[in-house]
Amino acid sequence: MDAKLLEILVCPVCKGPLVYDKPRQELICRGDRLAFAVKDGIPVMLEGEARTLDPTEDIPR
């Protein structure tokens, strides 16, 4: 994930910052506990396509 792109992307729901989870290829919103997939290097920033994180799931720092 390009660092400059990560700096400007925000959660489409709350406009909060995102954390890149490289092993899972996802952008994580800690506030909404949503994971947005990154497919072929392109973030899929659609709320309806996001995965809801399980309450026990660790969020990367």
Secondary structure, 3 states (H helix, E strand, C coil): CCHHHHHHCCCCCCCCCCEEECCCCEEEECCCCEEEEEECCEECCCHHHCEECCCCCCCCC
